[in-house]
Amino acid sequence: MVFTEKRKTVNEINTRIIQEVATDIGLLVKYTSDIRGKTAKIQILTEKIDGDLDDIKKAVSNYQNKLKTAVTELEYDTGTTTEKFESRAVKEIPANLI
């Protein structure tokens, strides 16, 4: 038995399969690019959300200060009766807002 090595010529190579693989590789590269784009978009939105949360925290702090000022002014206007009201009002403000 004699083994002969047969090499395929360019005409014998299945170009359809090569084209399919090349197309699939192109799609994988596109998917990778799309994921990078989506990741960048997520980062931008995250930064905007962080900024909005900072604005909310500032507004809450501002309102808290206004409430404390109003309670203090009420105390000065009504005397000792308001002291009980002030201590109760401050205790009712949630700790995470103080």
N, C-alpha and C positions, 0 to 999 in steps of 0.2 A: 504494500500500500504506500503510495506516494502522496504526501501532503503538498499541495501547491497553495501558495499564498496568493489570494486574489485581492487586488486593490480596486476600489471603486473609482471610476472616473468621475469627473465633475458632472457629467450628464446623469450619472446614476444616483447622485446624492438627492435625497428627497427634500427639495427646496420648500415644499409646503410646510413641513415640520419646522424647518429653520425659521420661516416667516412667523409661524404660530408662537414659537419660543421668543422671538424678538418682540412680537406684539405684547406677549405676557410680561416680559421684562419692562417694556415701556409703560405698561399699566402699573406695575409695581413701583416704578420711579414716580409716576404721577400720584399714586396713593400716598407715597412718602411725602411728596411736596404738599399735597392737600392737608395731611396731618400737621405738618409744620405750620401751614397757614392757619389752621384751626387753633393750634396751640398759641400762636401769636395773638389771635383774636381773643382767646380766653384770658390771656395775660392782660390785654388792654381792658377788657371788661372787668376783670378783677381789680385793677387799679382804679377804675371808675367807681366800682362798688365801695372800695376802701375810702375813696374821697367822699362819697355820699354818706357813709357811716360816720366819718369824721365831722361832716356838716351837721348830722343829726345829734352827735354827742355835744357839739358846741351849742346847738339850739337848746338841748335839754339843760345843759349847764347854765345857759343864760336864763331860761325860765326858772330854774331852781334858785338862782340868785335873786330874781325878781320876787319869787315867793318868799324867800327868807327876808328880803327887804320889806315886803308888805307886812309880814308877821311882826317884824321888829318895829315898824312904824305903828302898827296896831297896838303893840304893847305900850309904846310911849303915849299913845292917845288915851288908852283906857286904864292904864295903871296895872295893879296887881291881878285883877280879874283875868287879864289877857295872858298872864304868865302860864296859867294852866292850859289855856287854848294853844299857846305857842309850843309848849312841850308836847302836847298831843299831836299837833299838826306836823311837827318835825319828825316825830316817831312814825307817823303814817306815811312819810315819804320813803319809798323803797330804798334800801341800802345801796343798791347799785346806781342810783341816781344822785346820791350825795357825794 
